[in-house]
Amino acid sequence: MSDSKVLCEARDGVFWITLNRPDKLNAMDLEVRQNLLRCLQEAQSREDIRVVILRGAGKAFSAGADASHLKMLSEMTLSDFEKLPKGVGIADIGVYIREMSKPVIAMVHGYVVGGGMELIQFCDMVFASTDAVFFQGEINLGIIPGGGGTQLLPRLIGDKKARELIYTGRRLTAEEAAKLGLVNAVCTPEELEKCVMSVVEEIKQKSPLAVALAKKAINAVYELPLSKGLEYEQLLFQRALVSEDGKEGLRAFLEKRKPVFKGR
């Protein structure tokens, strides 16, 4: 599946999604968001896909909302929000990413702004080029983040630092973002894809079912108190243990051989 504004390609178990409006710094209008969601849905539906990689074409990952969307917002009343298309906001897409069984890795460079910044917060991992600039800057427009930033950023980097970034709209370098835990690793532009693929290849060697269950368990950290989270982890652990992959992995370890996982 491909579209002029969002490109999708499957290669060797990896589903590449590219935001493709380089002349607009990959700003996300309604069409981009709709096609991004369709690409994610296709990736989720395919049994051959193990990992999804989200990136941007040109000089940026994404500058967030485009000018036409901001103009529309500037003219809206509260009642107008009821008329907006449902299910294709940044938060809606982000929730879908979190609920996917497959890991979604953001591979970012250049500007990561507003909705683009929020989008990566929903991803399982983020790898950044040294030229990446992170910017939750809605406060500079007299508004606040509306795609999950006020809820996710404090969870990811801590309450106080998230307040500082949201209240001031201050920019972060890739190195600063990594120190805060927003980014897994920082690589040179030339090495960025190699850095990402080294992790992808590791994930591809693991049980697809175990990875999916681990993702569900980790997501529960944000929803459940510790006691309930531990109970939920046990349920998922038991499910993994009695699965074909779980039994194969344990047998392979005991027999000192490489496991052959089937995702069941």
C-alpha positions as CSV (number, residue, x, y, z in Angstrom):
1,M,0.0,0.0,0.0
2,S,1.3,3.4,-0.8
3,D,0.1,7.0,-1.0
4,S,1.8,10.2,-2.1
5,K,1.7,11.6,1.5
6,V,2.4,8.3,3.3
7,L,4.5,5.5,1.9
8,C,4.3,1.9,3.1
9,E,6.6,-1.0,2.2
10,A,7.1,-4.5,3.7
11,R,10.6,-6.0,3.6
12,D,11.9,-9.1,5.4
13,G,9.4,-8.9,8.2
14,V,9.7,-5.2,8.7
15,F,6.9,-2.7,7.7
16,W,8.3,0.7,6.8
17,I,6.0,3.7,7.1
18,T,7.3,7.0,5.7
19,L,5.6,10.3,6.2
20,N,6.1,11.8,2.8
21,R,5.5,15.5,2.7
22,P,9.1,16.7,2.7
23,D,8.2,20.1,1.3
24,K,5.9,20.6,4.4
25,L,8.4,19.0,6.8
26,N,6.0,16.1,7.0
27,A,3.3,18.1,8.7
28,M,0.2,15.9,9.3
29,D,-3.1,17.0,7.7
30,L,-6.2,14.8,7.8
31,E,-5.1,12.8,4.7
32,V,-1.8,12.0,6.3
33,R,-3.4,10.9,9.5
34,Q,-5.9,8.7,7.7
35,N,-3.3,7.0,5.6
36,L,-1.0,6.6,8.5
37,L,-3.7,4.7,10.4
38,R,-4.4,2.5,7.3
39,C,-0.7,1.6,7.1
40,L,-0.6,0.7,10.7
41,Q,-3.7,-1.4,10.4
42,E,-2.2,-3.2,7.4
43,A,1.0,-3.9,9.3
44,Q,-1.0,-5.2,12.3
45,S,-3.0,-7.6,10.1
46,R,0.0,-9.2,8.4
47,E,1.4,-12.3,10.1
48,D,4.7,-11.9,8.3
49,I,5.4,-8.5,9.8
50,R,7.4,-8.5,13.0
51,V,8.3,-4.9,13.5
52,V,7.0,-1.5,12.3
53,I,9.4,1.4,11.6
54,L,8.0,4.9,11.4
55,R,10.1,7.6,9.8
56,G,9.9,10.9,7.8
57,A,11.1,11.8,4.3
58,G,13.4,14.8,3.6
59,K,14.8,17.0,6.3
60,A,12.4,16.2,9.2
61,F,10.4,13.5,11.0
62,S,7.3,15.7,11.3
63,A,6.6,19.3,12.1
64,G,3.2,18.4,13.6
65,A,0.0,20.0,12.4
66,D,0.1,21.7,9.0
67,A,-0.8,25.3,8.4
68,S,-4.3,24.5,7.0
69,H,-5.1,22.5,10.1
70,L,-3.9,25.3,12.4
71,K,-6.0,27.8,10.4
72,M,-9.0,25.7,10.8
73,L,-8.4,25.4,14.5
74,S,-8.1,29.1,14.9
75,E,-11.6,29.6,13.5
76,M,-13.3,26.8,15.5
77,T,-15.9,27.1,18.3
78,L,-16.4,24.5,20.9
79,S,-19.4,23.1,19.1
80,D,-17.3,22.7,15.9
81,F,-15.3,20.0,17.6
82,E,-18.3,17.6,17.3
83,K,-18.0,17.8,13.5
84,L,-14.4,16.7,13.3
85,P,-13.7,13.2,11.9
86,K,-13.5,10.6,14.6
87,G,-10.7,8.2,15.3
88,V,-7.9,9.9,13.3
89,G,-6.5,12.4,15.8
90,I,-2.9,12.0,16.9
91,A,-4.0,10.5,20.2
92,D,-6.3,8.0,18.4
93,I,-3.4,6.9,16.2
94,G,-1.1,6.8,19.2
95,V,-3.5,4.5,21.1
96,Y,-3.7,2.2,18.1
97,I,0.2,2.1,18.1
98,R,0.2,1.2,21.8
99,E,-2.4,-1.5,21.3
100,M,-0.7,-3.1,18.3
101,S,0.8,-6.5,19.0
102,K,3.9,-5.6,17.0
103,P,6.6,-3.2,18.3
104,V,6.6,0.2,16.6
105,I,10.0,2.0,16.4
106,A,10.3,5.7,15.5
107,M,13.4,6.5,13.5
108,V,13.6,10.3,13.7
109,H,15.8,13.1,12.3
110,G,15.4,16.8,11.9
111,Y,12.3,18.5,13.5
112,V,10.1,16.4,15.8
113,V,7.5,19.0,16.6
114,G,4.0,19.1,18.2
115,G,2.0,16.2,17.0
116,G,5.2,14.6,15.7
117,M,6.6,14.8,19.2
118,E,3.4,13.3,20.6
119,L,3.4,10.5,18.0
120,I,6.8,9.2,19.0
121,Q,5.8,9.2,22.6
122,F,3.3,6.4,21.8
123,C,6.0,4.3,20.0
124,D,7.7,1.4,21.7
125,M,11.2,2.8,21.0
126,V,12.7,5.9,19.5
127,F,16.1,6.2,17.8
128,A,17.3,9.6,16.8
129,S,19.8,11.2,14.5
130,T,22.2,13.7,16.0
131,D,20.4,16.4,14.1
132,A,17.0,15.7,15.6
133,V,15.3,18.6,17.5
134,F,12.4,17.8,19.8
135,F,9.8,20.5,20.4
136,Q,6.5,20.3,22.3
137,G,5.8,23.9,21.5
138,E,2.0,24.4,21.5
139,I,2.3,26.8,24.4
140,N,4.0,29.3,22.0
141,L,0.7,29.3,20.1
142,G,-1.4,30.0,23.1
143,I,-2.7,26.4,23.3
144,I,-1.7,23.1,24.9
145,P,-0.7,19.7,23.5
146,G,-3.9,17.9,22.3
147,G,-2.5,14.6,21.0
148,G,-1.4,13.1,24.3
149,G,1.6,15.2,25.2
150,T,0.4,16.3,28.7
151,Q,-0.4,12.7,29.6
152,L,2.5,10.8,28.1
153,L,5.5,13.2,28.6
154,P,5.3,13.2,32.4
155,R,5.1,9.4,32.4
156,L,8.1,9.1,30.1
157,I,10.5,11.8,31.5
158,G,9.0,12.7,34.9
159,D,6.6,15.2,36.1
160,K,8.8,18.2,36.7
161,K,10.8,18.0,33.5
162,A,7.6,17.5,31.5
163,R,6.1,20.6,33.0
164,E,9.2,22.6,32.2
165,L,9.1,21.6,28.5
166,I,5.3,22.0,28.1
167,Y,5.1,25.3,30.0
168,T,8.1,26.9,28.2
169,G,8.0,25.2,24.8
170,R,11.8,24.7,25.0
171,R,13.5,22.6,22.4
172,L,15.6,19.5,23.2
173,T,18.6,18.2,21.3
174,A,18.8,14.5,20.5
175,E,21.4,14.1,23.3
176,E,19.2,15.9,25.8
177,A,16.2,13.8,24.8
178,A,18.3,10.6,25.3
179,K,19.4,11.7,28.8
180,L,15.8,12.2,29.7
181,G,14.8,8.8,28.5
182,L,12.7,10.0,25.6
183,V,15.1,8.4,23.1
184,N,16.7,5.0,23.2
185,A,19.9,5.9,21.3
186,V,21.4,8.7,19.3
187,C,23.3,7.9,16.1
188,T,24.9,9.8,13.3
189,P,22.6,10.4,10.2
190,E,24.7,7.9,8.3
191,E,24.4,5.2,11.0
192,L,20.8,5.8,12.1
193,E,19.2,3.0,10.0
194,K,22.0,0.6,11.0
195,C,21.4,1.4,14.7
196,V,17.7,0.7,14.3
197,M,18.1,-2.5,12.3
198,S,20.5,-4.0,14.8
199,V,17.7,-3.9,17.4
200,V,15.1,-5.0,14.8
201,E,17.1,-8.1,13.9
202,E,17.3,-9.0,17.6
203,I,13.6,-8.7,18.0
204,K,13.0,-10.8,14.9
205,Q,14.8,-13.7,16.6
206,K,12.4,-13.8,19.5
207,S,8.9,-15.3,19.8
208,P,6.3,-13.0,18.2
209,L,3.8,-14.1,20.8
210,A,6.2,-13.4,23.7
211,V,7.0,-9.9,22.3
212,A,3.3,-9.1,22.0
213,L,2.6,-10.3,25.5
214,A,5.5,-8.4,26.9
215,K,4.2,-5.2,25.2
216,K,0.7,-5.8,26.8
217,A,2.3,-6.3,30.2
218,I,4.4,-3.1,30.0
219,N,1.5,-1.1,28.7
220,A,-0.4,-2.1,31.9
221,V,2.1,-0.1,34.0
222,Y,0.3,3.0,32.9
223,E,-3.2,1.7,33.6
224,L,-3.0,-0.5,36.7
225,P,-1.8,-0.2,40.3
226,L,1.2,-2.3,41.1
227,S,-0.8,-5.1,42.8
228,K,-3.1,-5.5,39.8
229,G,-0.2,-5.1,37.4
230,L,1.6,-8.0,39.0
231,E,-1.6,-10.2,38.8
232,Y,-1.9,-9.2,35.1
233,E,1.7,-10.1,34.5
234,Q,1.2,-13.5,36.0
235,L,-1.7,-14.2,33.7
236,L,0.3,-13.2,30.6
237,F,3.3,-15.2,31.9
238,Q,1.2,-18.3,32.2
239,R,-0.2,-17.7,28.7
240,A,3.3,-17.5,27.3
241,L,4.5,-20.5,29.3
242,V,1.8,-22.8,27.9
243,S,2.1,-21.6,24.3
244,E,3.9,-23.5,21.6
245,D,6.7,-20.9,21.5
246,G,7.1,-21.0,25.3
247,K,7.5,-24.8,25.3
248,E,9.8,-24.6,22.3
249,G,12.0,-22.0,23.9
250,L,12.4,-23.9,27.2
251,R,13.1,-27.2,25.4
252,A,15.7,-25.5,23.1
253,F,17.4,-24.0,26.2
254,L,17.5,-27.4,27.9
255,E,18.7,-29.1,24.7
256,K,21.3,-26.4,24.1
257,R,20.0,-25.4,20.6
258,K,18.5,-22.4,18.9
259,P,14.7,-22.2,19.3
260,V,12.4,-22.2,16.3
261,F,9.5,-19.9,17.1
262,K,6.2,-19.8,15.2
263,G,4.3,-17.2,17.0
264,R,1.8,-19.6,18.6
